[in-house]
Amino acid sequence: MAQKDIFSAMMFGQPLEKEKEKNKSETKEEREDTSSSDDSIDYMHVMNQIGNIMNSIDELKPVFKDVGPMISAFKKKLS
């Protein structure tokens, strides 16, 4: 019986040995892909992104201050 029937595969799943072998080969391929890529980190780009996030948060603070009382009033009405 070289090929299992569809019902058995659906009800009982595939054998674990094949899945483990597939997972091992996939992780090996992922390791090879990541090791072959450029490992240098552009710290200036990361710092610029962090700066942009902080600026966005600073711009949103007034919005949160305006919306906060509205949400509190809505909660009081529901209670």
TITIKE-237743 format. One record per atom (N, C-alpha, C): y, x, z; residue number from 1; atom name. Coordinates in steps of 0.001 Angstrom, whole numbers. Each point is the difference from the previous one (the first is absolute). Layout:
+---------+---------+---------+-----+-------+
:   north :    east :      up : num : atome :
+---------+---------+---------+-----+-------+
:       Y :       X :       Z : NUM :    CA :
...
+---------+---------+---------+-----+-------+
# end
This chain:
+---------+---------+---------+-----+-------+
:   north :    east :      up : num : atome :
+---------+---------+---------+-----+-------+
:   -1172 :     855 :       0 :   1 :     N :
:    1172 :    -855 :       0 :   1 :    CA :
:    1232 :     898 :       0 :   1 :     C :
:     441 :     389 :   -1181 :   2 :     N :
:    1111 :     924 :    -148 :   2 :    CA :
:    1335 :    -660 :     302 :   2 :     C :
:     101 :   -1286 :    -286 :   3 :     N :
:    1265 :    -699 :     206 :   3 :    CA :
:    -221 :   -1167 :     942 :   3 :     C :
:     835 :    -108 :    1060 :   4 :     N :
:    -127 :   -1105 :     934 :   4 :    CA :
:     624 :   -1239 :    -609 :   4 :     C :
:    -485 :   -1145 :     446 :   5 :     N :
:     594 :   -1225 :    -511 :   5 :    CA :
:    1377 :    -216 :     623 :   5 :     C :
:     802 :    -795 :    -647 :   6 :     N :
:    1385 :    -220 :     415 :   6 :    CA :
:      72 :    -657 :    1371 :   6 :     C :
:    -903 :    -940 :     285 :   7 :     N :
:      21 :    -705 :    1272 :   7 :    CA :
:    -198 :     965 :    1172 :   7 :     C :
:    -962 :     879 :    -113 :   8 :     N :
:    -254 :     961 :    1082 :   8 :    CA :
:    1203 :     921 :     207 :   8 :     C :
:     601 :     429 :   -1091 :   9 :     N :
:    1158 :     872 :     118 :   9 :    CA :
:    1165 :    -741 :     652 :   9 :     C :
:     171 :   -1277 :    -343 :  10 :     N :
:    1092 :    -775 :     567 :  10 :    CA :
:    -237 :    -289 :    1483 :  10 :     C :
:   -1225 :    -345 :     362 :  11 :     N :
:    -297 :    -385 :    1380 :  11 :    CA :
:    -115 :    1206 :     935 :  11 :     C :
:    -592 :    1056 :    -466 :  12 :     N :
:    -304 :    1137 :     876 :  12 :    CA :
:     828 :    1240 :    -299 :  12 :     C :
:     765 :     -14 :   -1070 :  13 :     N :
:     849 :    1134 :    -344 :  13 :    CA :
:    -784 :    1133 :    -629 :  13 :     C :
:     722 :    1016 :    -352 :  14 :     N :
:    -607 :    1168 :    -615 :  14 :    CA :
:    -547 :     916 :    1088 :  14 :     C :
:    -965 :     811 :    -325 :  15 :     N :
:    -521 :     945 :     989 :  15 :    CA :
:    1096 :     943 :     481 :  15 :     C :
:     -33 :     308 :    1280 :  16 :     N :
:    1035 :     827 :     597 :  16 :    CA :
:      -3 :    1421 :    -544 :  16 :     C :
:   -1139 :     510 :    -395 :  17 :     N :
:     -76 :    1374 :    -476 :  17 :    CA :
:     862 :     192 :   -1236 :  17 :     C :
:     -42 :    -944 :    -910 :  18 :     N :
:     797 :     124 :   -1213 :  18 :    CA :
:    1485 :     -77 :     320 :  18 :     C :
:     377 :    -874 :     936 :  19 :     N :
:    1403 :    -130 :     368 :  19 :    CA :
:     503 :    1279 :     656 :  19 :     C :
:    -826 :     609 :     850 :  20 :     N :
:     402 :    1231 :     663 :  20 :    CA :
:     195 :    1112 :   -1017 :  20 :     C :
:    -896 :      71 :    -982 :  21 :     N :
:     128 :    1019 :   -1031 :  21 :    CA :
:    1265 :    -228 :    -829 :  21 :     C :
:     292 :   -1264 :    -302 :  22 :     N :
:    1209 :    -310 :    -769 :  22 :    CA :
:    1237 :     376 :     792 :  22 :     C :
:       9 :    -324 :    1298 :  23 :     N :
:    1154 :     317 :     838 :  23 :    CA :
:     213 :    1506 :     108 :  23 :     C :
:   -1095 :     750 :     129 :  24 :     N :
:     115 :    1448 :      85 :  24 :    CA :
:     573 :     576 :   -1284 :  24 :     C :
:    -490 :    -487 :   -1144 :  25 :     N :
:     499 :     523 :   -1269 :  25 :    CA :
:    1459 :    -391 :    -213 :  25 :     C :
:     398 :   -1214 :     442 :  26 :     N :
:    1392 :    -422 :    -140 :  26 :    CA :
:     920 :     848 :     872 :  26 :     C :
:    -430 :     288 :    1231 :  27 :     N :
:     853 :     810 :     878 :  27 :    CA :
:     116 :    1427 :    -529 :  27 :     C :
:   -1067 :     517 :    -586 :  28 :     N :
:      75 :    1338 :    -589 :  28 :    CA :
:     993 :      16 :   -1150 :  28 :     C :
:     -36 :   -1040 :    -848 :  29 :     N :
:     927 :     -76 :   -1122 :  29 :    CA :
:    1435 :    -107 :     497 :  29 :     C :
:     236 :    -796 :    1065 :  30 :     N :
:    1340 :    -152 :     538 :  30 :    CA :
:     501 :    1323 :     558 :  30 :     C :
:    -861 :     738 :     671 :  31 :     N :
:     395 :    1297 :     549 :  31 :    CA :
:     383 :     956 :   -1119 :  31 :     C :
:    -788 :     -15 :   -1072 :  32 :     N :
:     299 :     878 :   -1121 :  32 :    CA :
:    1328 :    -377 :    -631 :  32 :     C :
:     271 :   -1317 :    -108 :  33 :     N :
:    1255 :    -452 :    -592 :  33 :    CA :
:    1192 :     417 :     848 :  33 :     C :
:    -113 :    -156 :    1306 :  34 :     N :
:    1131 :     335 :     862 :  34 :    CA :
:     192 :    1504 :     105 :  34 :     C :
:   -1073 :     760 :     -32 :  35 :     N :
:     149 :    1443 :     113 :  35 :    CA :
:     564 :     595 :   -1280 :  35 :     C :
:    -252 :    -647 :   -1138 :  36 :     N :
:     504 :     535 :   -1247 :  36 :    CA :
:    1463 :    -367 :    -224 :  36 :     C :
:     506 :   -1017 :     709 :  37 :     N :
:    1394 :    -393 :    -175 :  37 :    CA :
:     905 :     975 :     745 :  37 :     C :
:    1281 :     -59 :    -337 :  38 :     N :
:     981 :     880 :     630 :  38 :    CA :
:     180 :    -405 :    1454 :  38 :     C :
:    -265 :     907 :     931 :  39 :     N :
:      34 :    -308 :    1424 :  39 :    CA :
:    1376 :     204 :     629 :  39 :     C :
:     971 :     442 :    -774 :  40 :     N :
:    1312 :     232 :     585 :  40 :    CA :
:     715 :   -1327 :     219 :  40 :     C :
:     729 :     -75 :    1103 :  41 :     N :
:     721 :   -1207 :     366 :  41 :    CA :
:    1483 :     249 :    -233 :  41 :     C :
:     656 :    -935 :    -670 :  42 :     N :
:    1429 :     110 :    -240 :  42 :    CA :
:     722 :    -592 :    1199 :  42 :     C :
:     347 :     864 :     950 :  43 :     N :
:     608 :    -447 :    1245 :  43 :    CA :
:    1388 :    -592 :    -222 :  43 :     C :
:     718 :     489 :    -984 :  44 :     N :
:    1320 :    -558 :    -281 :  44 :    CA :
:    -118 :   -1448 :    -455 :  44 :     C :
:    -990 :    -279 :    -819 :  45 :     N :
:    -212 :   -1368 :    -459 :  45 :    CA :
:    -369 :    -909 :    1168 :  45 :     C :
:    -859 :     479 :     881 :  46 :     N :
:    -406 :    -778 :    1171 :  46 :    CA :
:    1201 :    -264 :     901 :  46 :     C :
:     821 :    1020 :     228 :  47 :     N :
:    1165 :    -171 :     860 :  47 :    CA :
:    1017 :    -963 :    -619 :  47 :     C :
:     153 :      55 :   -1326 :  48 :     N :
:     895 :    -946 :    -674 :  48 :    CA :
:    -507 :   -1429 :     153 :  48 :     C :
:   -1299 :    -187 :    -111 :  49 :     N :
:    -566 :   -1336 :     175 :  49 :    CA :
:     211 :    -506 :    1424 :  49 :     C :
:    -188 :     860 :     978 :  50 :     N :
:     226 :    -386 :    1402 :  50 :    CA :
:    1472 :    -359 :     206 :  50 :     C :
:     884 :     775 :    -590 :  51 :     N :
:    1433 :    -299 :      95 :  51 :    CA :
:     334 :   -1345 :    -623 :  51 :     C :
:    -613 :    -307 :   -1148 :  52 :     N :
:     230 :   -1288 :    -646 :  52 :    CA :
:    -499 :   -1150 :     866 :  52 :     C :
:   -1129 :     191 :     637 :  53 :     N :
:    -552 :   -1041 :     885 :  53 :    CA :
:     930 :    -223 :    1182 :  53 :     C :
:     484 :    1077 :     587 :  54 :     N :
:     903 :    -135 :    1148 :  54 :    CA :
:    1301 :    -695 :    -404 :  54 :     C :
:     532 :     327 :   -1178 :  55 :     N :
:    1214 :    -665 :    -481 :  55 :    CA :
:    -242 :   -1487 :    -221 :  55 :     C :
:   -1151 :    -347 :    -536 :  56 :     N :
:    -322 :   -1413 :    -220 :  56 :    CA :
:     -97 :    -743 :    1325 :  56 :     C :
:    -594 :     637 :     993 :  57 :     N :
:    -110 :    -636 :    1319 :  57 :    CA :
:    1383 :    -212 :     600 :  57 :     C :
:     877 :     995 :    -155 :  58 :     N :
:    1367 :    -134 :     518 :  58 :    CA :
:     733 :   -1151 :    -683 :  58 :     C :
:    -240 :    -189 :   -1299 :  59 :     N :
:     646 :   -1088 :    -726 :  59 :    CA :
:    -555 :   -1360 :     415 :  59 :     C :
:   -1246 :     -46 :     433 :  60 :     N :
:    -629 :   -1266 :     369 :  60 :    CA :
:     263 :    -412 :    1451 :  60 :     C :
:     486 :     889 :     824 :  61 :     N :
:     248 :    -334 :    1407 :  61 :    CA :
:     918 :   -1205 :     167 :  61 :     C :
:    1116 :     -98 :    -728 :  62 :     N :
:     838 :   -1190 :     154 :  62 :    CA :
:    -720 :   -1292 :    -390 :  62 :     C :
:    -868 :      83 :    -979 :  63 :     N :
:    -748 :   -1186 :    -414 :  63 :    CA :
:    -903 :    -465 :    1139 :  63 :     C :
:    -659 :     935 :     656 :  64 :     N :
:    -872 :    -364 :    1110 :  64 :    CA :
:     807 :    -606 :    1155 :  64 :     C :
:    1200 :     531 :     215 :  65 :     N :
:     841 :    -539 :    1063 :  65 :    CA :
:     420 :   -1432 :    -309 :  65 :     C :
:     249 :    -310 :   -1276 :  66 :     N :
:     398 :   -1356 :    -391 :  66 :    CA :
:   -1175 :    -966 :      17 :  66 :     C :
:   -1153 :     468 :    -383 :  67 :     N :
:   -1174 :    -869 :    -105 :  67 :    CA :
:    -645 :    -226 :    1361 :  67 :     C :
:     135 :     929 :     911 :  68 :     N :
:    -622 :    -110 :    1320 :  68 :    CA :
:     342 :   -1276 :     741 :  68 :     C :
:    1267 :    -347 :     142 :  69 :     N :
:     345 :   -1245 :     704 :  69 :    CA :
:    -540 :   -1248 :    -708 :  69 :     C :
:     -37 :      31 :   -1329 :  70 :     N :
:    -542 :   -1151 :    -737 :  70 :    CA :
:   -1477 :    -196 :     302 :  70 :     C :
:    -731 :    1101 :      55 :  71 :     N :
:   -1433 :     -85 :     296 :  71 :    CA :
:    -204 :    -480 :    1435 :  71 :     C :
:     821 :     485 :     921 :  72 :     N :
:    -111 :    -447 :    1400 :  72 :    CA :
:     273 :   -1493 :     109 :  72 :     C :
:    1021 :    -486 :    -697 :  73 :     N :
:     316 :   -1429 :      24 :  73 :    CA :
:   -1147 :    -813 :    -599 :  73 :     C :
:    -586 :     481 :   -1053 :  74 :     N :
:   -1121 :    -684 :    -630 :  74 :    CA :
:   -1198 :     -66 :     945 :  74 :     C :
:    -259 :    1099 :     710 :  75 :     N :
:   -1096 :      21 :     966 :  75 :    CA :
:     236 :   -1014 :    1127 :  75 :     C :
:    1257 :    -103 :     467 :  76 :     N :
:     330 :    -946 :    1075 :  76 :    CA :
:    -212 :   -1437 :    -459 :  76 :     C :
:     328 :    -292 :   -1247 :  77 :     N :
:    -185 :   -1353 :    -525 :  77 :    CA :
:   -1479 :    -347 :    -105 :  77 :     C :
:    -821 :     971 :    -333 :  78 :     N :
:   -1444 :    -260 :    -115 :  78 :    CA :
:    -649 :    -168 :    1351 :  78 :     C :
:     553 :     606 :    1033 :  79 :     N :
:    -614 :     -74 :    1333 :  79 :    CA :
:     292 :   -1285 :     696 :  79 :     C :
+---------+---------+---------+-----+-------+
# end
